[in-house]
Amino acid sequence: MTPRRTRTTAALIAAVTALAGLAACGTDSKKQTGQATHTQGAVKPATPKAMQGLPGMPPVLDPKDIYAADRPGNLSPVVKDFPSRVYVPNTESDTVTVIDPKTFKVIDTIRVGRQPQHVVPSWDMKTLWVNDDKGNTLTPIDPRTGKAGKPVDVHDPYNLYFTPDGKYAVVMASLDQELVFRDAHTMKTVKTEPVSCYGVNHADFSADGRYFIVSCEFSGELLKVDTAKMKVVAQQKLPFGGAMPQDVKLSPDGKTYYIADMVANGMWVLNGDKFTTPKLLPTGKGAHGLYISRDSREMYVSNRGEGSISIFDFAKNRLTKKWRLPGGGSPDMGGVSADGKTLWLSGRYNSEVYAIDTRTGEELARIPVGNGPHGLAVYPQPGRYSLGHTGIFR
């Protein structure tokens, strides 16, 4: 359970969970056992032709590595002159802390709307959007100057993503139970897609951009959404009692989705094309955030409940290491530095941020920030365009 919920909301969620078999899942026996259920018009597995990508989407650079554009220092001309900063949204302080990653010093504190959850780079990478969830606004920050602009009215923006063609922003309206597709520039609503699960929060897009997988935190479900149709085409209940799925990340080869789960204490491993029942890979207590290394060889898994980071090797298809923060902590959301040498994570329950050496796992710094730090963004990062969240670049 995240700190953003009030007692009233917590009581509602508890009631929803108790009735999940009826309200969220219906009475379908397949959903009760954790098997995937599909609706008409489900997205078919990708074919060589489909790999040309969603119309309007930048071409895939390397079919074997969707993160090929994210190599160390490979900054787009759009962002190459932006100062390197770490932007930390503090959900309980209604501020964004700005850190200079070279000195590990706080250089600014920006007042934003109520309960900022994530700092999200726009598709064109020119703007950082602060998701003021309870304030019902998106606050723009100019990453060139570090100054905040006029907030835009958007209801329940818990998280924010962008379609691979750059046309639409997708607002994860968690408590509203909606996926809201908006114009990526004006943020005007284009389509609202109601969902029957509870707590939509994180997502990632397929290699061809034609669909994306969404986690539903409070009902322990996954959604599959057709990008072009802006429509949920499949849904399944995770096969674990009380599952609480969080961050979603696609493997470099584009074949496998990984979904962190705070209650199952690991990652769900999912074939996104087939959308069959995923398998659980234990990582650590409170698994929460997933981040790809700059060479696409490893993935860092933040285990918020035990103060550790698990390392998953894609080629070996297994966990190879575990780094523990000295004195513990609550590593949550974050990102990797442009040079790939530092992993930055917020300490959700400790009012701090961790800088971790990606070569050794050593803690380089522990920086005090506001209360309830959450989806921090390291910026700028390499890549051609942003799919949202704290920085999914391709």
C-alpha positions as CSV (number, residue, x, y, z in Angstrom):
1,M,0.0,0.0,0.0
2,T,1.5,3.3,-1.0
3,P,1.4,6.5,1.3
4,R,-0.9,8.3,-1.1
5,R,-4.0,6.6,0.1
6,T,-6.2,8.2,2.8
7,R,-8.0,6.1,5.5
8,T,-11.2,6.5,3.5
9,T,-9.5,5.2,0.3
10,A,-7.8,2.4,2.2
11,A,-11.1,1.3,3.6
12,L,-12.6,1.3,0.1
13,I,-9.7,-0.7,-1.3
14,A,-10.1,-3.2,1.5
15,A,-13.7,-3.6,0.6
16,V,-12.9,-3.9,-3.0
17,T,-10.3,-6.5,-2.4
18,A,-12.8,-8.5,-0.3
19,L,-15.2,-8.5,-3.2
20,A,-12.6,-8.8,-5.9
21,G,-13.9,-12.1,-7.1
22,L,-17.3,-10.5,-7.9
23,A,-16.5,-6.8,-8.6
24,A,-13.1,-7.0,-10.3
25,C,-13.0,-10.5,-11.7
26,G,-16.7,-11.4,-12.2
27,T,-17.6,-15.0,-11.8
28,D,-15.5,-16.3,-14.7
29,S,-13.7,-19.5,-13.5
30,K,-10.6,-18.9,-15.6
31,K,-10.0,-15.5,-14.0
32,Q,-10.5,-16.9,-10.5
33,T,-7.7,-19.5,-11.2
34,G,-5.3,-16.9,-12.6
35,Q,-5.7,-17.9,-16.3
36,A,-5.8,-15.2,-18.9
37,T,-9.2,-14.2,-20.3
38,H,-9.5,-12.5,-23.7
39,T,-12.1,-10.3,-25.3
40,Q,-12.9,-10.1,-29.0
41,G,-10.4,-8.2,-31.1
42,A,-7.4,-9.3,-29.0
43,V,-4.0,-8.3,-30.4
44,K,-2.4,-11.1,-32.3
45,P,1.3,-12.1,-31.7
46,A,3.7,-9.9,-33.6
47,T,4.7,-11.0,-37.1
48,P,7.7,-9.9,-39.1
49,K,5.4,-7.4,-40.9
50,A,4.0,-6.1,-37.6
51,M,7.5,-5.4,-36.4
52,Q,7.5,-2.5,-38.8
53,G,5.9,-0.9,-35.9
54,L,2.8,1.2,-35.1
55,P,2.3,3.7,-37.9
56,G,4.1,6.9,-37.1
57,M,6.4,5.2,-34.6
58,P,10.2,5.7,-35.1
59,P,11.6,2.6,-36.7
60,V,13.1,0.0,-34.4
61,L,16.9,0.4,-34.6
62,D,17.8,-3.2,-33.6
63,P,15.1,-6.0,-33.5
64,K,17.4,-7.9,-31.0
65,D,17.6,-4.9,-28.7
66,I,14.8,-2.4,-28.3
67,Y,17.1,-0.3,-26.0
68,A,19.8,0.1,-28.7
69,A,19.4,3.9,-28.7
70,D,20.0,4.1,-24.9
71,R,23.8,3.6,-24.9
72,P,26.0,5.6,-22.5
73,G,26.1,9.3,-23.4
74,N,24.0,8.8,-26.6
75,L,22.0,12.0,-26.0
76,S,19.5,13.3,-28.5
77,P,20.3,16.8,-29.9
78,V,17.1,17.8,-28.2
79,V,18.5,17.2,-24.7
80,K,22.3,17.3,-25.1
81,D,22.6,20.8,-23.7
82,F,20.3,20.2,-20.7
83,P,22.1,20.2,-17.3
84,S,22.2,16.8,-15.7
85,R,19.8,16.7,-12.7
86,V,17.8,14.3,-10.6
87,Y,14.2,15.3,-10.0
88,V,12.6,13.8,-6.9
89,P,8.8,14.2,-6.3
90,N,8.0,14.2,-2.6
91,T,4.4,12.9,-2.3
92,E,3.9,14.1,1.3
93,S,5.7,17.4,1.0
94,D,4.2,18.5,-2.3
95,T,7.6,19.4,-3.7
96,V,10.2,18.3,-6.2
97,T,13.7,18.1,-4.9
98,V,16.4,18.8,-7.5
99,I,19.8,17.2,-7.1
100,D,23.1,17.8,-8.9
101,P,24.3,14.3,-9.6
102,K,28.0,15.4,-9.8
103,T,28.1,16.8,-6.3
104,F,25.2,14.8,-4.7
105,K,23.9,18.2,-3.4
106,V,20.3,19.5,-3.4
107,I,20.3,22.6,-5.5
108,D,16.6,23.5,-5.6
109,T,13.2,22.7,-4.2
110,I,10.1,23.3,-6.5
111,R,6.6,23.7,-5.1
112,V,4.1,21.7,-7.1
113,G,0.5,20.4,-6.7
114,R,-0.8,18.0,-4.0
115,Q,0.8,14.6,-3.8
116,P,3.3,14.5,-6.7
117,Q,3.9,10.8,-7.7
118,H,6.2,10.7,-10.7
119,V,8.3,13.0,-12.8
120,V,7.8,12.0,-16.4
121,P,9.8,13.0,-19.6
122,S,7.5,13.9,-22.5
123,W,7.6,11.9,-25.7
124,D,9.6,14.7,-27.5
125,M,11.8,14.9,-24.3
126,K,11.4,18.7,-24.1
127,T,9.3,18.7,-21.0
128,L,9.2,17.0,-17.6
129,W,5.7,16.4,-16.3
130,V,5.1,16.2,-12.5
131,N,2.1,14.0,-11.8
132,D,0.2,15.9,-9.0
133,D,-2.2,13.1,-8.3
134,K,-4.3,14.6,-5.5
135,G,-3.9,18.1,-6.9
136,N,-5.4,16.9,-10.2
137,T,-2.8,18.7,-12.3
138,L,0.3,18.1,-14.4
139,T,3.0,20.6,-13.6
140,P,5.5,21.1,-16.5
141,I,9.2,21.7,-15.7
142,D,11.6,23.0,-18.3
143,P,14.6,20.8,-18.0
144,R,16.8,23.4,-19.7
145,T,16.1,26.0,-16.9
146,G,14.7,23.8,-14.1
147,K,11.8,26.2,-13.8
148,A,8.1,25.0,-13.3
149,G,5.4,26.3,-15.7
150,K,1.7,26.7,-15.3
151,P,-0.1,23.5,-14.2
152,V,-2.5,21.8,-16.6
153,D,-5.8,20.4,-15.2
154,V,-5.8,16.6,-15.4
155,H,-7.9,14.5,-13.1
156,D,-6.2,11.7,-11.0
157,P,-2.8,11.6,-12.9
158,Y,-1.1,8.9,-10.8
159,N,1.2,8.0,-13.7
160,L,1.8,9.1,-17.3
161,Y,2.9,7.3,-20.5
162,F,3.2,8.3,-24.2
163,T,2.2,6.2,-27.2
164,P,5.2,5.2,-29.4
165,D,4.0,7.4,-32.3
166,G,4.1,10.4,-30.0
167,K,0.4,11.3,-30.6
168,Y,-1.1,10.6,-27.2
169,A,-0.4,10.8,-23.5
170,V,-1.9,8.0,-21.5
171,V,-2.9,9.0,-18.0
172,M,-3.1,6.2,-15.4
173,A,-6.1,7.4,-13.5
174,S,-5.7,4.9,-10.7
175,L,-8.7,5.7,-8.4
176,D,-10.9,6.8,-11.3
177,Q,-10.4,3.3,-12.9
178,E,-9.6,4.8,-16.3
179,L,-6.9,4.9,-18.9
180,V,-7.3,8.4,-20.3
181,F,-5.8,9.1,-23.8
182,R,-4.9,12.8,-24.2
183,D,-3.2,14.8,-26.9
184,A,0.5,14.5,-26.1
185,H,1.0,18.3,-26.4
186,T,-2.2,20.0,-25.3
187,M,-3.3,17.3,-22.8
188,K,-6.9,17.6,-24.2
189,T,-8.9,14.3,-23.7
190,V,-9.2,12.2,-26.8
191,K,-10.7,9.0,-25.4
192,T,-11.4,7.6,-21.9
193,E,-11.2,3.8,-21.5
194,P,-12.9,2.6,-18.3
195,V,-11.3,-0.5,-16.7
196,S,-12.7,-3.1,-14.4
197,C,-9.6,-3.6,-12.3
198,Y,-8.4,-1.4,-9.4
199,G,-5.2,0.7,-9.2
200,V,-3.9,1.0,-12.8
201,N,-0.4,2.3,-12.3
202,H,2.5,1.1,-14.5
203,A,2.9,0.0,-18.1
204,D,5.3,-0.7,-21.0
205,F,4.8,-1.0,-24.8
206,S,5.6,-3.9,-27.0
207,A,8.5,-3.7,-29.4
208,D,6.3,-2.9,-32.3
209,G,4.3,-0.4,-30.2
210,R,1.0,-2.0,-31.1
211,Y,0.0,-2.9,-27.6
212,F,1.0,-2.3,-24.0
213,I,0.7,-4.2,-20.7
214,V,-0.7,-2.4,-17.6
215,S,-0.5,-3.5,-14.0
216,C,-3.5,-3.1,-11.6
217,E,-2.1,-2.7,-8.1
218,F,-5.1,-3.2,-5.9
219,S,-6.9,-6.1,-7.6
220,G,-3.7,-8.0,-8.6
221,E,-4.5,-8.0,-12.4
222,L,-2.9,-7.3,-15.7
223,L,-4.4,-5.6,-18.8
224,K,-3.4,-5.8,-22.4
225,V,-4.3,-2.6,-24.4
226,D,-4.4,-2.1,-28.2
227,T,-2.5,1.1,-28.8
228,A,-4.2,2.2,-32.0
229,K,-7.8,1.3,-30.8
230,M,-7.1,2.7,-27.3
231,K,-9.0,-0.3,-26.0
232,V,-8.4,-3.0,-23.4
233,V,-8.4,-6.3,-25.3
234,A,-7.4,-8.8,-22.6
235,Q,-7.3,-9.1,-18.9
236,Q,-6.1,-11.6,-16.3
237,K,-5.9,-12.2,-12.6
238,L,-2.4,-13.0,-11.3
239,P,-2.2,-16.5,-9.7
240,F,-1.1,-15.3,-6.2
241,G,-3.4,-14.3,-3.4
242,G,-3.1,-10.6,-2.6
243,A,-0.8,-9.9,-5.6
244,M,0.2,-6.2,-5.9
245,P,1.9,-5.7,-9.3
246,Q,4.0,-2.6,-9.8
247,D,6.5,-1.6,-12.4
248,V,6.4,-3.2,-15.9
249,K,9.4,-3.6,-18.2
250,L,10.0,-5.3,-21.6
251,S,13.1,-7.4,-22.2
252,P,15.7,-6.1,-24.7
253,D,14.7,-8.7,-27.2
254,G,11.1,-7.6,-27.0
255,K,9.9,-11.1,-26.2
256,T,9.2,-11.0,-22.4
257,Y,7.6,-8.7,-19.9
258,Y,8.6,-8.5,-16.3
259,I,6.2,-7.1,-13.7
260,A,7.4,-6.4,-10.2
261,D,5.1,-7.4,-7.3
262,M,5.4,-6.0,-3.8
263,V,3.4,-8.8,-2.1
264,A,4.6,-11.7,-4.2
265,N,8.1,-10.4,-3.6
266,G,9.4,-11.0,-7.1
267,M,8.8,-10.5,-10.8
268,W,6.1,-12.0,-12.9
269,V,7.6,-13.3,-16.2
270,L,5.0,-12.8,-19.0
271,N,4.8,-13.6,-22.7
272,G,3.0,-10.4,-23.8
273,D,2.0,-11.6,-27.3
274,K,0.3,-14.7,-26.0
275,F,-0.7,-13.2,-22.7
276,T,-0.8,-16.6,-21.0
277,T,-0.5,-17.0,-17.2
278,P,2.9,-15.6,-16.1
279,K,5.4,-17.3,-13.8
280,L,6.9,-15.8,-10.6
281,L,10.6,-15.2,-10.2
282,P,11.3,-14.3,-6.5
283,T,13.7,-11.4,-6.1
284,G,13.2,-9.9,-2.6
285,K,10.7,-8.4,-0.2
286,G,8.6,-5.6,-1.7
287,A,9.9,-5.8,-5.3
288,H,8.9,-2.5,-6.9
289,G,11.0,-0.8,-9.6
290,L,12.7,-2.3,-12.8
291,Y,15.5,-0.6,-14.7
292,I,17.6,-1.7,-17.6
293,S,21.4,-1.2,-17.7
294,R,22.9,0.9,-20.4
295,D,24.4,-2.1,-22.2
296,S,21.0,-4.0,-22.1
297,R,22.6,-6.9,-20.3
298,E,21.1,-6.6,-16.9
299,M,18.0,-5.3,-15.1
300,Y,18.0,-3.7,-11.6
301,V,15.1,-4.7,-9.4
302,S,14.5,-2.5,-6.3
303,N,13.2,-4.5,-3.3
304,R,11.6,-1.8,-1.3
305,G,10.7,-4.0,1.7
306,E,14.2,-5.2,2.4
307,G,16.5,-2.4,1.3
308,S,18.1,-4.3,-1.6
309,I,18.6,-4.4,-5.3
310,S,18.5,-7.7,-7.2
311,I,20.4,-8.0,-10.5
312,F,18.8,-10.0,-13.3
313,D,21.1,-11.2,-16.2
314,F,19.1,-11.4,-19.5
315,A,21.5,-13.7,-21.3
316,K,21.7,-16.1,-18.3
317,N,18.0,-15.7,-17.6
318,R,18.5,-15.6,-13.9
319,L,19.4,-13.5,-10.9
320,T,23.1,-13.2,-10.4
321,K,23.6,-10.7,-7.6
322,K,21.9,-8.8,-4.8
323,W,23.1,-5.5,-3.4
324,R,22.0,-4.4,0.1
325,L,21.9,-0.8,1.2
326,P,24.1,-0.2,4.3
327,G,21.8,0.3,7.2
328,G,18.8,-0.6,5.1
329,G,16.4,1.6,3.3
330,S,13.3,1.6,1.1
331,P,14.5,1.7,-2.6
332,D,11.6,2.5,-4.8
333,M,11.5,4.2,-8.2
334,G,14.3,5.9,-10.2
335,G,16.6,5.6,-13.2
336,V,20.1,5.1,-14.5
337,S,22.5,7.9,-15.2
338,A,23.3,8.9,-18.8
339,D,26.8,7.2,-18.5
340,G,25.3,4.1,-17.0
341,K,27.5,4.2,-13.9
342,T,25.0,5.2,-11.3
343,L,21.6,3.9,-10.3
344,W,19.4,6.5,-8.6
345,L,16.5,5.3,-6.4
346,S,14.1,7.1,-4.1
347,G,13.9,5.9,-0.5
348,R,10.1,6.0,-0.2
349,Y,9.8,5.6,3.6
350,N,13.0,7.2,4.6
351,S,12.9,10.7,3.0
352,E,16.1,10.1,1.1
353,V,17.6,9.2,-2.2
354,Y,20.2,6.6,-3.0
355,A,23.0,6.8,-5.5
356,I,24.4,3.3,-6.2
357,D,27.5,2.3,-8.3
358,T,26.3,0.0,-11.0
359,R,29.7,-1.7,-11.3
360,T,30.1,-2.6,-7.6
361,G,26.7,-2.1,-5.9
362,E,28.4,0.3,-3.5
363,E,26.2,3.1,-2.1
364,L,27.8,6.4,-3.3
365,A,25.5,8.7,-1.5
366,R,22.4,8.9,0.6
367,I,20.7,12.3,0.2
368,P,18.0,13.7,2.5
369,V,14.9,15.0,0.5
370,G,11.3,15.7,1.3
371,N,8.8,13.2,2.7
372,G,7.5,10.3,0.7
373,P,10.0,10.5,-2.3
374,H,8.6,8.4,-5.2
375,G,9.1,8.3,-9.0
376,L,12.3,10.3,-9.4
377,A,13.6,11.0,-12.9
378,V,17.3,11.2,-13.9
379,Y,17.5,13.7,-16.7
380,P,18.6,13.8,-19.4
381,Q,19.0,10.2,-20.5
382,P,20.1,8.6,-23.8
383,G,17.4,7.7,-26.3
384,R,15.4,9.0,-29.2
385,Y,12.0,9.4,-27.5
386,S,10.3,8.8,-24.2
387,L,7.4,6.4,-23.5
388,G,6.9,8.0,-20.1
389,H,7.0,6.9,-16.4
390,T,10.3,7.9,-14.9
391,G,12.0,7.4,-18.2
392,I,11.5,4.6,-20.7
393,F,13.6,5.5,-23.7
394,R,13.9,3.9,-27.1
